[in-house]
Amino acid sequence: MNRSTDSSLETVVGDLTLAIGQLLRRLRSEANPSALNLSQTSVLARIEHGGPMTTAELARVESMKPQSMGSILASLEHEGMIRRQPHPTDGRQVLFVLTEKGVEVRRRRQIAKRDWLTAAASNLDAEELQALATAIPLIRRIGES
């Protein structure tokens, strides 16, 4: 790779990082910013998609200390979004599961984000919408690498 390609790559990476960050912040703000922080939102999503999990399992998949995860779980439990249930094979552990309120909060947040993004994308012209559609597989591939 020559120097001009390196500079171009650095520029694209920098611009993409800023654009994705701005988009994520906007999506979060549209999904009721005062309700949950990013860690709480991520934990609810993990439990929803992965099923009941222990504190240690959640801490591992979220790359955080069990003590920090314990605080997040305590706040979500206090808000009534998760509840404890006995572990089926290890009586020393508990699993955390979503409550109906937790499922509803996740659903409302997803709808709010989708509705905002749909409204924002509706302001694009046909060519811009096609460019966005073309970029999706590339962005997905980078995320999966």
Accessible surface in RSA format (square Angstrom, percent):
REM  Atomic radii and reference values for relative SASA: ProtOr
REM  Chains: A
REM  Algorithm: Lee & Richards
REM  Probe-radius: 1.40
REM  Slices: 20
REM RES _ NUM      All-atoms   Total-Side   Main-Chain    Non-polar    All polar
REM                ABS   REL    ABS   REL    ABS   REL    ABS   REL    ABS   REL
RES MET A   1   168.51  87.3  82.66  54.7  85.85 204.4  90.13  76.6  78.39 103.9
RES ASN A   2    92.85  64.0  81.31  78.6  11.54  27.8  41.54 100.0  51.32  49.6
RES ARG A   3   198.78  83.5 189.84  96.8   8.93  21.3  72.98  99.7 125.80  76.2
RES SER A   4    81.82  69.1  67.85  90.5  13.98  32.2  54.81 116.7  27.01  37.8
RES THR A   5    57.26  40.7  53.34  54.1   3.92   9.3  38.32  51.5  18.94  28.6
RES ASP A   6    54.91  38.5  54.07  53.8   0.84   2.0  14.54  34.2  40.36  40.3
RES SER A   7    57.65  48.7  55.47  74.0   2.18   5.0  32.41  69.0  25.24  35.4
RES SER A   8    60.93  51.5  53.49  71.4   7.44  17.1  29.72  63.3  31.22  43.7
RES LEU A   9    88.58  49.3  84.24  60.3   4.34  10.9  87.87  61.7   0.70   1.9
RES GLU A  10   122.84  70.5 111.14  84.1  11.69  27.8  43.29  83.7  79.55  64.9
RES THR A  11    81.10  57.7  72.29  73.3   8.81  21.0  55.34  74.3  25.76  38.9
RES VAL A  12    87.00  57.2  84.20  76.2   2.80   6.7  86.46  75.1   0.53   1.4
RES VAL A  13    79.72  52.5  79.22  71.7   0.51   1.2  79.58  69.1   0.15   0.4
RES GLY A  14    32.26  39.8   0.00   N/A  32.26  39.8  31.58  86.7   0.68   1.5
RES ASP A  15    86.15  60.3  81.60  81.2   4.55  10.8  28.55  67.2  57.60  57.4
RES LEU A  16    56.93  31.7  52.57  37.6   4.36  11.0  56.31  39.5   0.61   1.6
RES THR A  17    88.70  63.1  80.09  81.2   8.62  20.5  67.74  91.0  20.97  31.7
RES LEU A  18   127.42  71.0 124.05  88.7   3.37   8.5 125.92  88.4   1.50   4.0
RES ALA A  19    54.65  50.3  46.28  71.4   8.38  19.1  50.32  70.9   4.33  11.5
RES ILE A  20    64.78  36.9  64.17  47.8   0.61   1.5  64.76  46.6   0.02   0.1
RES GLY A  21    18.93  23.3   0.00   N/A  18.93  23.3  18.35  50.4   0.58   1.3
RES GLN A  22   121.70  68.1 120.93  88.4   0.77   1.8  28.97  61.7  92.73  70.3
RES LEU A  23    72.65  40.5  68.79  49.2   3.86   9.7  72.31  50.8   0.34   0.9
RES LEU A  24    81.76  45.5  81.35  58.2   0.41   1.0  81.35  57.1   0.41   1.1
RES ARG A  25   139.29  58.5 134.17  68.4   5.11  12.2  63.78  87.2  75.50  45.8
RES ARG A  26   111.36  46.8 107.90  55.0   3.47   8.3  31.16  42.6  80.20  48.6
RES LEU A  27    25.37  14.1  25.37  18.1   0.00   0.0  25.37  17.8   0.00   0.0
RES ARG A  28    79.27  33.3  78.30  39.9   0.97   2.3  34.56  47.2  44.71  27.1
RES SER A  29    51.31  43.4  40.50  54.1  10.81  24.9  35.09  74.7  16.22  22.7
RES GLU A  30    62.52  35.9  45.19  34.2  17.34  41.3   3.16   6.1  59.37  48.5
RES ALA A  31     1.30   1.2   0.00   0.0   1.30   2.9   0.98   1.4   0.31   0.8
RES ASN A  32    79.23  54.6  72.14  69.7   7.09  17.1  25.87  62.3  53.36  51.6
RES PRO A  33    93.94  68.5  69.97  63.8  23.97  87.1  75.68  62.5  18.25 113.5
RES SER A  34   105.93  89.5  67.34  89.9  38.58  88.9  55.01 117.1  50.92  71.3
RES ALA A  35    46.90  43.1  17.69  27.3  29.22  66.5  27.76  39.1  19.14  50.7
RES LEU A  36    14.01   7.8   0.81   0.6  13.20  33.2   4.33   3.0   9.68  26.0
RES ASN A  37    84.87  58.5  73.81  71.3  11.06  26.6  42.74 102.9  42.13  40.7
RES LEU A  38   101.91  56.8  95.97  68.7   5.94  14.9  96.37  67.7   5.54  14.9
RES SER A  39    39.94  33.7  34.63  46.2   5.31  12.2   8.16  17.4  31.78  44.5
RES GLN A  40    23.41  13.1  23.41  17.1   0.00   0.0   0.49   1.0  22.92  17.4
RES THR A  41    14.85  10.6  14.77  15.0   0.07   0.2  14.50  19.5   0.34   0.5
RES SER A  42    32.49  27.5  27.08  36.1   5.41  12.5  17.24  36.7  15.26  21.4
RES VAL A  43     0.40   0.3   0.40   0.4   0.00   0.0   0.40   0.3   0.00   0.0
RES LEU A  44     0.00   0.0   0.00   0.0   0.00   0.0   0.00   0.0   0.00   0.0
RES ALA A  45    23.38  21.5  23.10  35.7   0.28   0.6  23.38  32.9   0.00   0.0
RES ARG A  46   101.16  42.5  96.28  49.1   4.88  11.6  18.75  25.6  82.40  49.9
RES ILE A  47     5.57   3.2   2.86   2.1   2.71   6.5   2.86   2.1   2.71   7.3
RES GLU A  48    66.26  38.0  39.65  30.0  26.60  63.3  23.39  45.2  42.87  35.0
RES HIS A  49   142.07  77.6 105.62  73.4  36.45  93.2  77.79  80.2  64.29  74.8
RES GLY A  50    54.94  67.8   0.00   N/A  54.94  67.8  27.38  75.1  27.56  61.7
RES GLY A  51    22.94  28.3   0.00   N/A  22.94  28.3  21.50  59.0   1.44   3.2
RES PRO A  52    65.11  47.4  49.85  45.4  15.26  55.5  49.85  41.2  15.26  94.8
RES MET A  53    26.77  13.9  26.77  17.7   0.00   0.0  26.42  22.5   0.35   0.5
RES THR A  54     7.73   5.5   7.73   7.8   0.00   0.0   6.16   8.3   1.56   2.4
RES THR A  55    38.46  27.4  36.86  37.4   1.60   3.8  24.60  33.0  13.85  20.9
RES ALA A  56    55.30  50.8  49.70  76.7   5.59  12.7  50.62  71.3   4.67  12.4
RES GLU A  57    57.43  33.0  57.43  43.4   0.00   0.0  11.92  23.0  45.51  37.2
RES LEU A  58     0.00   0.0   0.00   0.0   0.00   0.0   0.00   0.0   0.00   0.0
RES ALA A  59     2.64   2.4   2.48   3.8   0.16   0.4   2.48   3.5   0.16   0.4
RES ARG A  60   164.63  69.1 143.91  73.4  20.71  49.3  79.78 109.0  84.85  51.4
RES VAL A  61    58.33  38.4  38.93  35.2  19.40  46.7  46.08  40.0  12.25  33.2
RES GLU A  62    34.09  19.6  16.30  12.3  17.79  42.3   3.79   7.3  30.30  24.7
RES SER A  63   104.21  88.1  67.78  90.5  36.43  83.9  45.70  97.3  58.51  82.0
RES MET A  64    56.01  29.0  34.72  23.0  21.29  50.7  45.35  38.6  10.67  14.1
RES LYS A  65   147.60  72.0 144.06  88.4   3.54   8.4  89.49  80.5  58.11  61.9
RES PRO A  66    71.91  52.4  69.46  63.3   2.45   8.9  69.89  57.7   2.02  12.5
RES GLN A  67   137.73  77.0 123.51  90.3  14.22  33.9  72.50 154.3  65.23  49.5
RES SER A  68    53.06  44.8  44.96  60.0   8.09  18.6  22.55  48.0  30.50  42.7
RES MET A  69     0.00   0.0   0.00   0.0   0.00   0.0   0.00   0.0   0.00   0.0
RES GLY A  70    26.87  33.1   0.00   N/A  26.87  33.1  21.73  59.6   5.14  11.5
RES SER A  71    74.92  63.3  62.49  83.4  12.43  28.6  36.76  78.3  38.16  53.5
RES ILE A  72    22.04  12.5  19.72  14.7   2.32   5.6  22.03  15.9   0.00   0.0
RES LEU A  73     2.97   1.7   2.86   2.0   0.11   0.3   2.97   2.1   0.00   0.0
RES ALA A  74    53.31  49.0  47.30  73.0   6.01  13.7  49.11  69.2   4.20  11.1
RES SER A  75    40.34  34.1  32.89  43.9   7.45  17.2  38.51  82.0   1.83   2.6
RES LEU A  76     0.08   0.0   0.08   0.1   0.00   0.0   0.08   0.1   0.00   0.0
RES GLU A  77    53.95  31.0  43.54  32.9  10.41  24.8  20.14  39.0  33.80  27.6
RES HIS A  78   157.02  85.8 124.92  86.8  32.10  82.1  81.74  84.2  75.28  87.6
RES GLU A  79    81.29  46.7  74.88  56.7   6.40  15.2  19.17  37.1  62.12  50.7
RES GLY A  80    30.55  37.7   0.00   N/A  30.55  37.7  27.02  74.2   3.53   7.9
RES MET A  81    10.22   5.3  10.22   6.8   0.00   0.0  10.22   8.7   0.00   0.0
RES ILE A  82     2.73   1.6   0.00   0.0   2.73   6.6   0.00   0.0   2.73   7.4
RES ARG A  83   119.49  50.2 119.17  60.7   0.33   0.8  47.02  64.3  72.48  43.9
RES ARG A  84   125.80  52.8 107.38  54.7  18.42  43.9  34.26  46.8  91.54  55.5
RES GLN A  85    51.12  28.6  48.22  35.2   2.90   6.9  11.23  23.9  39.89  30.3
RES PRO A  86   112.42  81.9 101.69  92.7  10.73  39.0 104.87  86.6   7.55  46.9
RES HIS A  87    40.41  22.1  31.25  21.7   9.16  23.4  12.83  13.2  27.57  32.1
RES PRO A  88   110.52  80.5  67.60  61.6  42.92 156.0  79.20  65.4  31.32 194.6
RES THR A  89   123.32  87.7  83.61  84.8  39.71  94.6  77.47 104.1  45.85  69.3
RES ASP A  90    24.46  17.1  20.62  20.5   3.84   9.1  14.21  33.4  10.25  10.2
RES GLY A  91    84.14 103.8   0.00   N/A  84.14 103.8  40.96 112.4  43.18  96.7
RES ARG A  92   215.64  90.5 176.64  90.0  39.00  92.9  88.50 120.9 127.14  77.1
RES GLN A  93    71.10  39.8  64.89  47.4   6.20  14.8  25.61  54.5  45.49  34.5
RES VAL A  94    56.16  37.0  52.47  47.5   3.69   8.9  52.47  45.6   3.69  10.0
RES LEU A  95    16.27   9.1  16.27  11.6   0.00   0.0  16.27  11.4   0.00   0.0
RES PHE A  96     4.96   2.5   4.96   3.1   0.00   0.0   4.96   3.0   0.00   0.0
RES VAL A  97    14.28   9.4  13.91  12.6   0.37   0.9  14.28  12.4   0.00   0.0
RES LEU A  98    27.32  15.2   8.84   6.3  18.48  46.5   8.84   6.2  18.48  49.7
RES THR A  99    27.66  19.7  22.60  22.9   5.06  12.1  27.66  37.2   0.00   0.0
RES GLU A 100   160.19  92.0 148.61 112.4  11.58  27.6  63.36 122.5  96.83  79.1
RES LYS A 101   102.07  49.8  93.16  57.2   8.91  21.2  67.45  60.7  34.61  36.9
RES GLY A 102     0.00   0.0   0.00   N/A   0.00   0.0   0.00   0.0   0.00   0.0
RES VAL A 103    72.21  47.5  71.92  65.1   0.29   0.7  71.92  62.5   0.29   0.8
RES GLU A 104    59.81  34.3  59.24  44.8   0.56   1.3  30.53  59.1  29.27  23.9
RES VAL A 105     9.76   6.4   9.49   8.6   0.27   0.6   9.67   8.4   0.09   0.2
RES ARG A 106    13.69   5.7  13.69   7.0   0.00   0.0   0.36   0.5  13.33   8.1
RES ARG A 107   112.06  47.1 111.01  56.6   1.05   2.5  56.89  77.7  55.17  33.4
RES ARG A 108   125.81  52.8 120.56  61.5   5.26  12.5  53.44  73.0  72.37  43.9
RES ARG A 109    12.88   5.4  11.56   5.9   1.32   3.1   8.21  11.2   4.66   2.8
RES GLN A 110    73.63  41.2  69.23  50.6   4.40  10.5  29.18  62.1  44.46  33.7
RES ILE A 111    55.95  31.8  55.95  41.7   0.00   0.0  55.95  40.3   0.00   0.0
RES ALA A 112    33.27  30.6  23.95  37.0   9.31  21.2  30.54  43.0   2.73   7.2
RES LYS A 113    55.90  27.3  55.63  34.1   0.26   0.6  19.27  17.3  36.62  39.0
RES ARG A 114   143.68  60.3 137.55  70.1   6.12  14.6  67.56  92.3  76.11  46.1
RES ASP A 115    75.49  52.9  68.75  68.4   6.74  15.9  27.86  65.6  47.63  47.5
RES TRP A 116    49.67  19.9  43.22  20.9   6.45  15.1  40.98  21.8   8.69  14.1
RES LEU A 117    75.22  41.9  75.11  53.7   0.11   0.3  75.15  52.8   0.06   0.2
RES THR A 118    86.41  61.5  79.24  80.3   7.17  17.1  68.14  91.5  18.27  27.6
RES ALA A 119    57.79  53.1  50.09  77.3   7.69  17.5  55.72  78.5   2.07   5.5
RES ALA A 120    35.26  32.4  23.43  36.2  11.83  26.9  28.75  40.5   6.51  17.2
RES ALA A 121    23.71  21.8  19.47  30.0   4.24   9.6  22.42  31.6   1.29   3.4
RES SER A 122    85.71  72.4  48.91  65.3  36.80  84.8  46.74  99.5  38.97  54.6
RES ASN A 123   126.87  87.5  93.46  90.3  33.41  80.5  30.48  73.4  96.39  93.2
RES LEU A 124    64.19  35.7  48.46  34.7  15.73  39.5  48.80  34.3  15.39  41.4
RES ASP A 125    81.52  57.1  71.02  70.7  10.50  24.8  44.54 104.8  36.98  36.9
RES ALA A 126    87.67  80.6  69.28 106.9  18.39  41.8  75.19 105.9  12.47  33.0
RES GLU A 127   146.42  84.1 137.48 104.0   8.94  21.3  52.40 101.4  94.02  76.8
RES GLU A 128    85.58  49.1  79.30  60.0   6.28  15.0  31.04  60.0  54.55  44.5
RES LEU A 129    86.70  48.3  86.60  62.0   0.10   0.3  86.61  60.8   0.09   0.2
RES GLN A 130   114.35  63.9 111.41  81.4   2.94   7.0  48.49 103.2  65.86  49.9
RES ALA A 131    62.41  57.4  49.90  77.0  12.51  28.5  56.88  80.1   5.53  14.6
RES LEU A 132    80.36  44.8  75.81  54.2   4.55  11.4  79.69  56.0   0.67   1.8
RES ALA A 133    49.50  45.5  39.73  61.3   9.77  22.2  40.83  57.5   8.67  23.0
RES THR A 134    80.75  57.4  69.74  70.7  11.02  26.3  67.97  91.3  12.78  19.3
RES ALA A 135    30.92  28.4  29.90  46.1   1.02   2.3  30.72  43.3   0.21   0.6
RES ILE A 136    76.89  43.8  76.07  56.7   0.82   2.0  76.69  55.2   0.20   0.5
RES PRO A 137    76.95  56.1  71.22  64.9   5.73  20.8  72.88  60.2   4.08  25.3
RES LEU A 138    93.14  51.9  92.47  66.2   0.67   1.7  92.92  65.3   0.21   0.6
RES ILE A 139    73.76  42.0  71.84  53.5   1.92   4.6  72.13  51.9   1.63   4.4
RES ARG A 140   139.24  58.5 129.69  66.1   9.55  22.7  48.36  66.1  90.88  55.1
RES ARG A 141   167.59  70.4 164.96  84.1   2.63   6.3  61.93  84.6 105.65  64.0
RES ILE A 142   108.38  61.7  99.63  74.2   8.76  21.1 102.23  73.6   6.15  16.7
RES GLY A 143    65.98  81.4   0.00   N/A  65.98  81.4  36.37  99.8  29.60  66.3
RES GLU A 144   135.42  77.7  98.74  74.7  36.68  87.3  49.12  95.0  86.30  70.5
RES SER A 145   125.50 106.0  56.27  75.1  69.23 159.5  73.79 157.1  51.71  72.4
END  Absolute sums over single chains surface
CHAIN  1 A    10105.1       8472.1       1633.0       6058.3       4046.8
END  Absolute sums over all chains
TOTAL         10105.1       8472.1       1633.0       6058.3       4046.8
